[in-house]
């Protein structure tokens, strides 16, 4: 147990420093100028709908796993609980960012680009992880999972590209 404490402390320090850096970065962005530049030229409602829709899907997936564990009195696997914890920390951000983007609020444009990027990177990582998992540990490759991940990743990536295209002008 004593060996794990320094590792946990390092992870907590990394998380705290990351949050501080993110807050400082966001505080320095001029949200009104960003909104003025992107409003009407980007697919705000589509991107916001993607973020809120994915947050709802992730929420119901996490709730389903928790409910199944409670209903059948089975412990939730460590891997599932870790993924659910990560999902439950992302869901509010995607939901709030998506709603602000749908409403065309200034902070929605700032958060929208970052959240679409984060979601796109998540799905790219998962698309790489699935075949590697099969190759490295012999887990069965599930084609349906791979197709679903690629579709969800595409749904995130297209609005991101449209946002970046406009922002880069």
N, C-alpha and C positions, 0 to 999 in steps of 0.2 A: 504494500500500500504506500509506503514511504517513497518508493521509486516513481509511482504514478503522480504524486503531488507536484513535482517540478514540471512535468509534462503538461498537466492540467493548467498550472499557473502560466506556462508559456502560451498555451492556446487562449486562455482568457486575456492575457496581455495583447496578443495578436488581434483578437476580436475588438477589444477596447480601442486599440490604436487605429484599426480599420474604420471603426465607427467615428472616431474623432476626425480622421482624415476626410471621410465622406461628408460629415457635417460642415467642416471648413470649406470643402470644395463647393458644396451646394450653396452655402451662404455667400460665396463670392460670385455666383452666377447671377446675372441680371435677368430675372425671369420675365419681366415686362418686355425687354428687348427681344428675348428669345421667342416669346409669344407673338410679338409684332412681326418678326421675321418669318415664322413658320405658319401662322394662322392662315387658313384658306389654301395654302400651297401643299399641305400634307394631309394624309388621310386620318385626321384626328379621331373621327368616330369609329372608323374601322380598327385602328390601332387600339383605341380605348376598349372597344368591344372584345378584341382578341385578349387583352390583358384581363378584363373582368371575366370573360368566359373561361379562360384557362384557370384563373383563380378559383372559380366555382367547381371546375372539374377536379382540381387538386384537392379542394376542400372535401368534396363528396367521396373521393378515393380514400383520404385519410380517415374520415368519419366511418366509412365502410369497414376499413381494417380494424379500427378500434371497436366498433360495434360487434363485428364478427368475433373478436377475441373475448368480449364480455359475454355475448350470447352463448357461445359454446364453451365458456370457461377454459379457454386455452391461452397460454401465455403468448404475447406478441413477440415474434422473433426480433432479436437485437437489430438485425439489418432493417426490418420493417419499421421499428420504432425510431431508428436514426433517420430514415428517409421521411417518415411522418413528421418528425420534429423539424427537419429542414423545410419540408413543404409548409407546415403551419407557420413558420417564420417568414416565408416568402409570400404566402397567400394575402395577408393584409396589405403588403406593399403593392402587389399587382392590382388588388381590388381598388385601393385608394388612387393609385396612379391612373388606372383605367377610367375610373369615374371622373377624376379631374380632367383627363384628356377629352372624354366625351362632352363634358361641360365647357370645354375650351378655356379652362383656367390657366393662368400663366405658369403656375408650378407644374401643371399637368404636362406641358410641353417639355419642361426640364426633366421631370421624372420619367416621362414616356420614353424618351430616347434611351435612357439608361436601363430602364426595366425591359424594354424590347431587346436590347443588347444582351442583358443578363439571361433572359428567357431563351434567346437564340443560342447562346453559348451553352446553356444547360442541355438543350436538345442535341446540339452537335456533340457534346461530351457523351451523352447517352448513346448516340448513334455509333460512336467509336467504341464505347465500353461494351456494348452487346456482343459484337463479334470477337473482341479480345477476351471477354469472359469465357466464351466457348472454346477459344483456342488455348487459353492459359490454364483454366481449371476444369475444363471438360463439361461445363454446364451446357444444357441443351440450348441450341439457338432457336429462339421463337420468332418466326417470320412475322407473325401478326404484331408482336410488340415492336419489331423493327419498323414495320410499315406505319404503325400508329405514331411512333416517335418521329419518323421522317415527315409525316403529314403535319404534326403539331409544330415541328421545327420550321417547316415551310410557311405555315400560317404566321409564325412570329417573324421569320426572316424577311418576308416580302414587305410588311409595313416598315420594318427597320431600314431596309434599303431605300424605300421611298422617303423616309425622314432624312436619312443621311444625304441622299441626293440633293434635297432641297437645302439642307443646312450647309452643304459644301459650296453652294453658289455664293 
